[in-house]
Amino acid sequence: MDLNHSQKWVFLMVNKDDDTASDLIRTVSRHSLAYMLCAASEMFRHYDFDPLDLLIIHAIMNANVLNVMKNPELDRRFGSVKAVEPDEIKQGVSRAALSLFLVCPSKPCGDVPID
C-alpha cells in the first residue's frame, strides 16, 4: 500500500482496531466536509466571482502545490502561512486536467457559450 505521510499518520493512529479506525475516519470525514462547506460559503460571500470561477481558481491553487503536499520535507518547510513555495516547485495544471477534475467541459458544447 502506497500512502502519503498524512495517510501514514492516520493509519498508525487507527491501526489499533477496526472500531477506532471507523470512528476516526467518520470524524475526519465530517470535519473535512464541514470545513469545505464553510470555506465555500466564505468565498462566495467575500468574492464577486461566479462560483465555477472560484472552483477553478482554487483547483489551480491546489494543483500548484500537490508536489509540496506529497513530499513530507517540503510540506513541513512550506506548511506555515509565512512560507511561500517557490515557483520552481509548483506544477502547472492543464485545462484538460481541470476539466476532468471539475467534471465540466473545457470548451463550449455546440452553440452554448462558456462565460
N, C-alpha and C positions, 0 to 999 in steps of 0.2 A: 504494500500500500504506500503510495507516494503522497505524503502530507506536507503542507507548508508549516512554518513554525507556529502559527496561530492554531492550526488544526492539531498539531502535535501537543500543544499545551492543553487544549480541551480534551484530547484523547487521554493524556496522562491523568487529568483531573477526574475523568469519568470511568476510567478503566477498572474501578473497584467492583462495581456490579451493574447489572442492566438497569435496575430501577434508578440508581443515581444518574446514570448516563441519560436515560429518558427524561428525567426531571430537569437536568441541566440543559439538555437540548431544547426542551419545551420553553424553559425560562429565557434562554438566549434568543430563541426564535421570537417570542412575544416582545421582548425588549427591542430587538432589531426592527421588527415591523413598526412598533410604536415610534422609534427614532426616525425611520424613513417617512412615516406619515407626518410627523411633527416637522421634519426638515422640509418636506414638500410644501406643507402649509405655510411655513415661514417664507420660503422662496416665492410662492405665489402672492403672498401678502406684501412683500417688500420690493419686488422687481416687476417692472411693467413689460413683461415678455409674454409671449404665447407659451402655454405650458409645454408644448412639444419642444420649443426652443430651449427652455430651461433643462429639459431632459437631455437634449443633445449637448448642451454646454457641459453639464455635469458628467455625462458619459465620456466626453472628450477629456475632461479633467481627471477622471478616474483612470481611463486608459493610459494617460500620460505617466502615471505613477505605478502601474502594475509591476514593472521591474523592481521598483523600490519595495513594494509590499511583499513580493515573493522572496526577497533577499533579507534574512534576519539582520545582517550587519547594516545594510542600507536603511532598513526600516527603523532601527534604533537611532542611526545617525540623523535621519531626516524626520523623525517622529514628532519633534517639537514644533509648536506653532511659530517658533522663532527661526526655524531652519527652512531653507528653500532648496529644493532639489535643483541641481544644475541642469541646464538644457541638454547636456551631452548624455545624461542617463534617462531622459524622458523618451518614451517611444511614441511615435505618432500613431494615428488611427485613421484608417481609410473610410471613405464614405460607405463603401460596401460593408465594412465591419460594423459601422454604426447602424446601418440599415438592418443587418442581421440581428444585432444585439437588441435594438429597439422594436424589431418586427414592424418596420414601416418601409415603404418604398423609397429608394434613393432618387428616383426620377418620377416625373408625373406620369400617371396612367391615362392614356387616351387624351381627352380634352380637359381633364381635371388638373388645373394648375396647383402647384405647391407654393404657398405663400411664404 
